[in-house]
Amino acid sequence: MTPETPHSSGTEREFPWWLAAAAAIGALILWNIATDEVYARILATLSRGIGMTAFVTVTAFVLAAALGLLLAVCVLSGSVILRQTARFYIEIIRGVPMLVLLFYIAFVAAPALVAGWNAIAEPLGLAPMQTRDLSLMWRAILALTIGYSAFIAEVFRAGIQSVDAGQIEAAKALGLSGWQRFRLIVFPQAIRTILPPLGNDFIALIKDSALVSVLGVADITQLGKIYAAGSFRFFETYNVVAFLYLVMTVGLSLALRAFEARMRRRRN
C-alpha cells in the first residue's frame, strides 16, 4: 500500500479532529462567558476593541495591497531603476521585524514626516502640524501598511509571473498596450493564484494588529492589558483575548480553505 499524498482524496476525507478540539475549547470559553460574571464582564470590556482591531486590520491591508501591487509592477517593469528601487524596498522592509518597524515609523518617521510637511507648508502659507496631530493609530496603520506591502508585493509578483508568457506575446501581437495586457490578460488569470496567499496575509495581519497595543491603541489586546493590570484577572482576561483572535483567524482560515476548494473544482 502506497502512502497517500497530502492532496489525495483520503486526506481530504479525513475528519478534522483539530477543528473539533478547537470547537470544544471555544465552547468551554463560551460556557464560562455565559455562566461566569467575570468572563462576561471581560468580554463586555474587550468587545469595545473589536471595532478598532477590524479598522486597523482592514485599512492597513487595503493600503498594503495597493502599494504591494505597485511594487510588483515596478519589479517586473522594463526600467532597471524601478526594478532595483522596488527590490531594495522589498528586501529591506522584509528584513526588519514588525515591532521594530512599528516603533521606527511611530517615533522616527512620523516626526520627520511632520517636519517635512511644515517645511513645505510654511512658504505656501499652509497651517503647520504638530507631531501629536498624527495619531498613534494612524502611525500604527502606516507601519503595518509598509511592513505588509513588501510581503504582498512578492505574492503579486509570483502570481503575475505564473501567467503563460505565450498569452502575453499573443496580446502584444494583437496590438494591446501594456496596461491593456495587464488589465485584460494578466491580472484576471493571476488573481486566481494570488487570492489564497493574499488571504493568508490578511489572517496574519489580524494577528500582527495586536502589536499596535504597544503604542496604546485601544484594540483588543490593549484593552485586555489594561483590564488584567487593574483586576489581576490575567488568566481569564487572556483566555478571552485569545478566544476573540481565534474566532477571527480560524473562521477566516476555514472560509479561505472553502474558497480554495471551490476554485480547484472550477479548474477541474
C-alpha angles and dihedrals in degrees: 000000000000120000116254119250120240090257097045122124091247091061092045090055093049113120111250098238090167089060091048090052091048091048090051092053090046091050090051091053091046089051090052090049091051096046106027118072092206093056091044091052092048092051091049089053097045094044088073088067096053092083092051092048091049093047094049092046098046095042094048092046095050092048092044092050092051092047091043092054090050091050092049091052089050092050090053096041125112093242114096090204093056092044095050094042092051092045090050091052094047097048095044095047093045089053095056118084112245093238092053090048090050092054092043094052093042099047106021111025097037095056089044090051091051091048090051091050092050091050089056097037098053097064090044094050094243124147113272122233133229120219089241089059088073100073122224089240092061092043088055092048090049091051093049090046093053093043097049096039089071092055094042090050089062090050091053092044093053091046094050092047090051090069112102110262090217091067091052091050090050090051089051090051089054089056098250115159122238092260092048091049090051096044099041105029114017107037099045089056097038093052091069089060094039101051100071097052089039088057090051090053090052091053090048089050091055088059095043090050085076087073090073087074088078087068092050095254107159099240127136094280095047093049088048091052092050094047094046092048092051099042102029087227093133097148096051095039097052091043087061093042091053091044093055093049092046092052089055099041100039091043092052091043091055091047090050092051091050090050092050091049090051091050091051090052091051092051091050 
